[in-house]
Amino acid sequence: MAKRPSLGVALGTLHPSRHLEVAVEADRLGFESIWLPEHLVFPVEMGGSPFPGAAHPPVPPSTPVFDCFAYLSFLAARTERVHLGSHVYLLGLRHPFVAARAIQTLDVLSGGRALAGVGAGWLRSEWQVAGLDPATRGRRLDEAITVCRKLWTDESISHAGEFWTFDPVMFEPKPPQPGGPPILIGGESDAALRRAARHGDGWLGLEHTADSLEPLVRRLDTFRRDAGSLERPFSVTVSAKPQQPADLVRWRDLGVDRLIVSPWQRSRDAVEGLRRMADWAFRT
């Protein structure tokens, strides 16, 4: 019988003052991973949303934001087993040297526990204030993924692409995880699903019920078949609100490998919420 999905914890739904205690407790209780959201900057004037049909951005521009991999490296030093992931890092906004180094550093300091969740991003004005054309963000992401993987694996590399060109360089040390940390690609558009099928070690979805996820999984499987990647190791991760062991079985049967959860209503109740979930999720 296939195993039930592992459980990750969404730090982005918490007040930052609770991140450390929740990460430590998640590690102690046996949660598989913790996930931190990421933006480079929030323009004062924002529009759009990652959630289809939403009229406004999900957060105000005053939302606290941290350097994702620096923060996860700090949490790595206070935990022992739990994986540490970005959900999602705007890889194409950075030079691949900068991004590859940040992710590699987390993987080294954590002993091979890094998970690189990346995406093209929904906030077009963030790209504009950074001086980049948001229409290029998908192509930039594709090229950056290619460069990062080469930096993590090859003894020396050079590159001549649409956005970055450089003579041979060396990049050491290599990440502990062979081939580098898994790259999980976020987004629910056809373009994002195709990118995950072609270039990803997995896919990161938004929050779903089992019913709302099913058609997305079918589309993703079609794109993976078209890309010839069905036989390649691949993980499916979504955010969800499971309430009982039977819910995990339903998600497993849909082909979900990991659920990212936030079993609390208020940040101050997060640790107790994790303990309640661990009681039924890990002991039944």
C-alpha positions in Angstrom: 0.0 0.0 0.0 1.3 3.5 -0.9 2.3 5.5 2.1 0.2 8.5 3.2 1.4 12.0 2.3 4.0 13.5 4.5 3.1 16.7 6.3 4.8 20.1 6.0 4.2 23.2 8.1 3.3 26.6 6.6 5.3 29.3 8.5 3.9 32.0 6.3 0.5 31.8 8.0 2.2 32.8 11.4 3.4 36.0 13.0 7.2 35.9 12.5 7.7 35.9 16.3 6.4 32.3 16.3 8.5 30.9 13.5 11.3 29.5 15.6 9.2 27.8 18.3 6.9 26.3 15.6 9.9 25.1 13.5 11.5 23.5 16.6 8.2 21.8 17.6 7.5 20.6 14.1 10.9 19.0 14.1 10.3 17.3 17.5 6.9 16.0 16.6 7.9 14.4 13.3 6.6 16.8 10.6 8.5 16.3 7.4 9.2 19.9 6.4 8.7 23.6 7.1 8.0 26.2 4.4 8.7 29.9 4.2 7.2 32.3 1.6 9.3 34.8 -0.2 9.3 38.1 -2.1 12.1 40.5 -2.9 10.1 43.6 -2.4 6.4 44.8 -2.3 5.6 47.8 -4.3 3.2 50.2 -2.6 0.8 49.8 -5.6 0.1 46.1 -6.0 -2.4 44.3 -8.2 -3.2 40.7 -9.0 -3.3 37.6 -6.9 -1.9 34.0 -7.0 -5.5 32.8 -6.3 -7.7 32.6 -9.5 -10.7 34.9 -9.3 -9.3 37.0 -6.4 -9.9 40.7 -6.8 -7.0 41.9 -4.5 -3.5 40.8 -3.5 -3.5 38.4 -0.6 -1.2 40.5 1.6 -0.6 44.3 2.0 2.7 45.9 1.0 3.7 46.4 4.6 3.8 42.6 5.2 7.2 41.6 6.9 9.5 39.8 4.5 12.8 38.1 5.1 15.7 36.8 3.1 14.2 33.3 2.7 17.3 31.1 2.6 19.1 33.2 5.3 16.1 32.7 7.6 15.8 29.0 6.8 19.6 28.6 7.5 18.9 30.1 11.0 16.1 27.6 11.5 18.3 24.8 10.2 20.7 25.5 13.1 17.9 25.0 15.6 16.5 21.8 14.1 17.8 18.3 13.4 15.6 16.4 10.9 12.9 18.6 9.3 13.4 19.7 5.7 13.4 23.4 5.0 11.7 24.8 1.9 10.8 28.0 0.1 7.2 28.5 -1.1 8.1 30.0 -3.5 11.4 31.7 -4.2 11.4 34.1 -7.2 14.5 32.5 -8.7 14.3 34.5 -12.0 14.5 37.8 -10.2 18.1 37.0 -9.1 21.3 36.3 -11.0 21.7 32.5 -10.9 25.0 32.9 -9.0 23.2 34.6 -6.2 20.3 32.2 -6.0 22.5 29.0 -6.4 24.8 30.2 -3.6 21.9 30.9 -1.2 20.3 27.5 -1.8 23.6 25.7 -1.7 24.5 27.4 1.6 21.2 26.2 3.2 21.8 22.7 2.0 25.3 22.6 3.4 24.4 24.1 6.8 21.3 21.9 7.1 23.2 18.7 6.2 21.1 18.2 3.0 17.7 19.3 4.1 17.0 22.1 1.6 14.0 22.1 -0.7 13.9 24.8 -3.4 10.4 25.8 -4.2 10.5 28.3 -7.0 8.1 30.1 -9.2 7.7 32.8 -11.9 5.6 35.0 -9.5 2.2 36.6 -9.7 3.2 40.2 -8.7 4.1 41.8 -12.0 4.9 45.2 -10.4 7.6 43.5 -8.2 9.5 42.7 -11.4 9.0 46.2 -12.8 10.4 48.0 -9.7 13.4 45.6 -9.9 14.0 46.9 -13.5 12.9 43.7 -15.2 10.2 43.0 -17.8 7.6 40.8 -16.2 6.8 39.3 -19.6 10.2 37.6 -19.4 9.7 36.0 -16.0 8.9 32.5 -17.2 11.9 32.4 -19.6 14.2 33.8 -16.9 13.1 31.2 -14.5 13.7 28.3 -17.0 17.2 29.6 -17.7 18.0 30.2 -14.1 17.0 26.6 -13.2 19.3 25.3 -15.9 22.2 27.4 -14.7 21.7 26.5 -11.0 21.7 22.8 -11.7 24.9 23.0 -13.6 26.6 25.0 -10.8 25.5 22.4 -8.3 26.8 19.5 -10.3 29.5 20.4 -12.9 33.2 20.9 -12.1 33.2 24.1 -14.2 30.6 25.6 -16.4 30.2 28.4 -18.9 26.9 29.7 -20.2 25.5 31.7 -23.2 21.8 32.3 -22.8 19.1 34.8 -23.4 19.5 36.5 -20.1 22.9 35.5 -18.7 26.3 34.8 -20.3 29.5 34.0 -18.6 32.9 32.4 -19.2 33.9 29.2 -17.3 33.4 29.4 -13.5 33.8 27.0 -10.6 31.3 26.7 -7.8 32.2 25.0 -4.6 31.3 23.3 -2.4 28.6 21.2 -4.1 25.4 20.8 -2.2 25.2 17.6 -0.1 22.2 16.3 -2.0 23.3 14.7 -5.2 22.4 16.9 -8.1 21.5 19.7 -5.7 18.4 20.3 -3.6 15.1 19.2 -5.3 13.5 22.0 -7.3 9.8 22.1 -6.9 8.0 24.4 -9.3 4.9 26.4 -8.1 2.0 27.8 -10.1 -1.3 26.5 -11.4 -1.4 27.9 -14.9 -0.8 25.6 -17.9 2.6 27.3 -18.3 3.5 26.6 -14.7 2.4 23.0 -14.9 4.3 22.4 -18.1 7.4 24.0 -16.5 7.1 21.6 -13.5 6.6 18.6 -15.9 9.7 19.6 -18.0 12.1 21.0 -15.4 10.9 20.2 -11.9 11.6 17.5 -9.4 8.1 18.2 -8.2 5.1 20.6 -8.2 3.9 23.0 -5.5 0.2 23.9 -5.6 -1.9 26.4 -3.7 -4.5 25.4 -1.1 -6.9 22.8 -2.3 -9.6 20.3 -1.3 -9.3 16.9 -2.8 -12.1 17.7 -5.3 -10.5 21.0 -6.5 -7.1 19.3 -6.9 -8.2 16.3 -9.0 -8.4 18.1 -12.3 -5.1 19.8 -11.8 -3.4 16.5 -11.1 -4.9 15.1 -14.3 -3.5 18.1 -16.3 -0.1 17.8 -14.7 0.0 14.1 -15.6 -0.9 14.9 -19.2 2.0 17.5 -19.3 4.4 15.0 -17.7 3.4 12.4 -20.3 3.9 14.9 -23.1 7.3 15.8 -21.7 8.4 12.2 -21.3 8.9 12.7 -17.6 6.4 10.2 -16.1 9.2 7.8 -15.1 11.3 10.5 -13.5 11.1 10.9 -9.7 8.5 13.6 -9.0 6.6 14.9 -6.0 3.2 16.6 -5.7 2.8 19.1 -2.9 -0.3 21.2 -2.0 -1.6 23.1 1.0 -4.6 21.5 2.6 -6.6 21.2 5.8 -6.9 17.5 6.6 -8.9 16.7 9.8 -8.6 12.9 10.2 -6.6 9.9 8.9 -9.2 9.2 6.2 -8.4 12.6 4.7 -4.8 11.6 4.2 -5.8 8.4 2.5 -7.9 10.4 0.0 -5.0 12.7 -0.7 -2.7 9.7 -1.2 -5.1 8.1 -3.6 -4.9 11.3 -5.7 -1.2 11.0 -6.0 -0.2 13.7 -3.4 3.1 13.2 -1.7 3.1 16.1 0.7 0.5 18.3 2.4 1.5 21.7 3.8 -0.7 22.4 6.8 -1.4 25.2 9.3 -3.6 23.6 12.0 -4.4 26.8 13.9 -6.5 29.9 13.8 -4.2 32.2 15.7 -0.4 32.3 15.8 -0.3 31.8 19.6 -2.2 28.5 19.2 0.2 27.1 16.6 2.2 24.8 18.8 -0.8 23.3 20.4 -2.4 22.9 16.9 0.6 21.0 15.7 0.5 18.7 18.7 -3.2 17.9 18.2 -2.5 17.1 14.5 0.5 14.9 15.4 -1.7 12.9 17.8 -4.0 11.7 15.0 -1.7 11.9 11.9 1.4 10.2 13.3 -0.1 7.7 15.7 -2.9 6.1 13.7 
